[in-house]
Amino acid sequence: MTHFFCLCFIRDWKHRSKPNKKKPYVIRIYRNYLDPRFCPVLWLLKWLSFSGIKSGPIYQTWDAKGGVYNGASLKEDAWVGMTTKLFKVVRHC
């Protein structure tokens, strides 16, 4: 199956107005066919495949006892560290 774009839903962010809190805001992320190294859709699908996340936040907390992501959203400093590690691993593949 070819994915031309991914739909991401953002509900809240730092400066979102109160009437719009909890309402989904849709972002359509398109593929980069010219250079797959810089394709956000490709890397998002790789991350979801690598992590095994099927639904919920893209970056979730890890349940060490169960060995799975538990659906709770990570804090910003945690997901920044995770993506940095992921790009370092991918760069050496």
Phi and psi in degrees as GROMACS dihedral restraints (atoms count N, CA, C in turn):
[ dihedral_restraints ]
;  ai    aj    ak    al  type     phi  dphi    fc
    3     4     5     6     1   -96.4    20    10
    4     5     6     7     1   128.7    20    10
    6     7     8     9     1  -101.2    20    10
    7     8     9    10     1   119.5    20    10
    9    10    11    12     1   -87.8    20    10
   10    11    12    13     1   -29.3    20    10
   12    13    14    15     1  -159.8    20    10
   13    14    15    16     1   164.3    20    10
   15    16    17    18     1  -118.7    20    10
   16    17    18    19     1   144.3    20    10
   18    19    20    21     1  -101.9    20    10
   19    20    21    22     1   124.7    20    10
   21    22    23    24     1  -115.9    20    10
   22    23    24    25     1   141.7    20    10
   24    25    26    27     1  -115.5    20    10
   25    26    27    28     1   123.8    20    10
   27    28    29    30     1  -112.0    20    10
   28    29    30    31     1   129.2    20    10
   30    31    32    33     1   -97.8    20    10
   31    32    33    34     1   -42.8    20    10
   33    34    35    36     1  -139.2    20    10
   34    35    36    37     1   148.2    20    10
   36    37    38    39     1  -149.9    20    10
   37    38    39    40     1   173.2    20    10
   39    40    41    42     1   -51.4    20    10
   40    41    42    43     1   -48.4    20    10
   42    43    44    45     1  -108.4    20    10
   43    44    45    46     1    27.6    20    10
   45    46    47    48     1   -76.3    20    10
   46    47    48    49     1   139.0    20    10
   48    49    50    51     1   -66.8    20    10
   49    50    51    52     1   149.9    20    10
   51    52    53    54     1   -58.1    20    10
   52    53    54    55     1   -41.4    20    10
   54    55    56    57     1   -62.6    20    10
   55    56    57    58     1   -23.8    20    10
   57    58    59    60     1   -97.9    20    10
   58    59    60    61     1    -1.3    20    10
   60    61    62    63     1   -58.4    20    10
   61    62    63    64     1   140.2    20    10
   63    64    65    66     1    72.7    20    10
   64    65    66    67     1    -5.4    20    10
   66    67    68    69     1   -86.7    20    10
   67    68    69    70     1   133.9    20    10
   69    70    71    72     1   -70.3    20    10
   70    71    72    73     1   138.0    20    10
   72    73    74    75     1  -113.1    20    10
   73    74    75    76     1   121.0    20    10
   75    76    77    78     1   -90.4    20    10
   76    77    78    79     1   131.4    20    10
   78    79    80    81     1  -121.1    20    10
   79    80    81    82     1   125.6    20    10
   81    82    83    84     1   -98.8    20    10
   82    83    84    85     1   117.0    20    10
   84    85    86    87     1  -103.8    20    10
   85    86    87    88     1   118.7    20    10
   87    88    89    90     1   -92.2    20    10
   88    89    90    91     1   157.2    20    10
   90    91    92    93     1   -73.0    20    10
   91    92    93    94     1   154.8    20    10
   93    94    95    96     1  -110.0    20    10
   94    95    96    97     1   101.4    20    10
   96    97    98    99     1   -80.2    20    10
   97    98    99   100     1   -19.0    20    10
   99   100   101   102     1   -73.2    20    10
  100   101   102   103     1   -38.6    20    10
  102   103   104   105     1  -146.5    20    10
  103   104   105   106     1   101.1    20    10
  105   106   107   108     1   -60.9    20    10
  106   107   108   109     1   -19.4    20    10
  108   109   110   111     1   -62.5    20    10
  109   110   111   112     1   -24.5    20    10
  111   112   113   114     1  -115.1    20    10
  112   113   114   115     1    27.1    20    10
  114   115   116   117     1   -94.1    20    10
  115   116   117   118     1   112.8    20    10
  117   118   119   120     1   -64.4    20    10
  118   119   120   121     1   -33.6    20    10
  120   121   122   123     1   -67.3    20    10
  121   122   123   124     1   -46.1    20    10
  123   124   125   126     1   -57.7    20    10
  124   125   126   127     1   -47.2    20    10
  126   127   128   129     1   -70.3    20    10
  127   128   129   130     1   -34.2    20    10
  129   130   131   132     1   -64.8    20    10
  130   131   132   133     1   -44.2    20    10
  132   133   134   135     1   -65.7    20    10
  133   134   135   136     1   -37.1    20    10
  135   136   137   138     1   -62.9    20    10
  136   137   138   139     1   -44.0    20    10
  138   139   140   141     1   -62.5    20    10
  139   140   141   142     1   -45.3    20    10
  141   142   143   144     1   -64.3    20    10
  142   143   144   145     1   -36.9    20    10
  144   145   146   147     1   -68.0    20    10
  145   146   147   148     1   -45.1    20    10
  147   148   149   150     1   -63.1    20    10
  148   149   150   151     1   -42.7    20    10
  150   151   152   153     1   -83.1    20    10
  151   152   153   154     1   -23.5    20    10
  153   154   155   156     1    79.8    20    10
  154   155   156   157     1    10.4    20    10
  156   157   158   159     1   -72.7    20    10
  157   158   159   160     1   127.5    20    10
  159   160   161   162     1  -106.3    20    10
  160   161   162   163     1   -26.7    20    10
  162   163   164   165     1  -157.9    20    10
  163   164   165   166     1   166.9    20    10
  165   166   167   168     1    91.7    20    10
  166   167   168   169     1  -162.5    20    10
  168   169   170   171     1   -61.2    20    10
  169   170   171   172     1   148.8    20    10
  171   172   173   174     1   -64.3    20    10
  172   173   174   175     1   -39.2    20    10
  174   175   176   177     1  -111.8    20    10
  175   176   177   178     1   111.1    20    10
  177   178   179   180     1  -117.2    20    10
  178   179   180   181     1   160.0    20    10
  180   181   182   183     1   -74.3    20    10
  181   182   183   184     1   150.7    20    10
  183   184   185   186     1   -97.1    20    10
  184   185   186   187     1   129.8    20    10
  186   187   188   189     1   -95.0    20    10
  187   188   189   190     1   102.5    20    10
  189   190   191   192     1   -64.2    20    10
  190   191   192   193     1   -34.2    20    10
  192   193   194   195     1   -67.5    20    10
  193   194   195   196     1   -44.5    20    10
  195   196   197   198     1   -86.9    20    10
  196   197   198   199     1   -16.5    20    10
  198   199   200   201     1    70.1    20    10
  199   200   201   202     1    29.7    20    10
  201   202   203   204     1  -140.5    20    10
  202   203   204   205     1   164.5    20    10
  204   205   206   207     1   -78.8    20    10
  205   206   207   208     1   137.8    20    10
  207   208   209   210     1  -100.5    20    10
  208   209   210   211     1     3.7    20    10
  210   211   212   213     1    94.3    20    10
  211   212   213   214     1   -14.1    20    10
  213   214   215   216     1   -80.0    20    10
  214   215   216   217     1   140.9    20    10
  216   217   218   219     1   -73.6    20    10
  217   218   219   220     1   142.2    20    10
  219   220   221   222     1   -80.0    20    10
  220   221   222   223     1   156.5    20    10
  222   223   224   225     1   -75.9    20    10
  223   224   225   226     1   158.1    20    10
  225   226   227   228     1   -57.1    20    10
  226   227   228   229     1   -43.8    20    10
  228   229   230   231     1   -64.2    20    10
  229   230   231   232     1   -31.5    20    10
  231   232   233   234     1   -70.6    20    10
  232   233   234   235     1   -45.8    20    10
  234   235   236   237     1   -72.8    20    10
  235   236   237   238     1   -26.4    20    10
  237   238   239   240     1   -63.5    20    10
  238   239   240   241     1   -44.1    20    10
  240   241   242   243     1   -62.4    20    10
  241   242   243   244     1   -40.3    20    10
  243   244   245   246     1   -64.3    20    10
  244   245   246   247     1   -45.0    20    10
  246   247   248   249     1   -67.9    20    10
  247   248   249   250     1   -36.0    20    10
  249   250   251   252     1   -60.9    20    10
  250   251   252   253     1   -45.0    20    10
  252   253   254   255     1   -64.6    20    10
  253   254   255   256     1   -41.4    20    10
  255   256   257   258     1   -61.0    20    10
  256   257   258   259     1   -45.6    20    10
  258   259   260   261     1   -66.5    20    10
  259   260   261   262     1   -33.4    20    10
  261   262   263   264     1   -66.0    20    10
  262   263   264   265     1   -41.3    20    10
  264   265   266   267     1   -65.3    20    10
  265   266   267   268     1   -46.1    20    10
  267   268   269   270     1   -63.9    20    10
  268   269   270   271     1   -37.9    20    10
  270   271   272   273     1   -60.8    20    10
  271   272   273   274     1   -30.6    20    10
  273   274   275   276     1   -93.6    20    10
  274   275   276   277     1     2.9    20    10
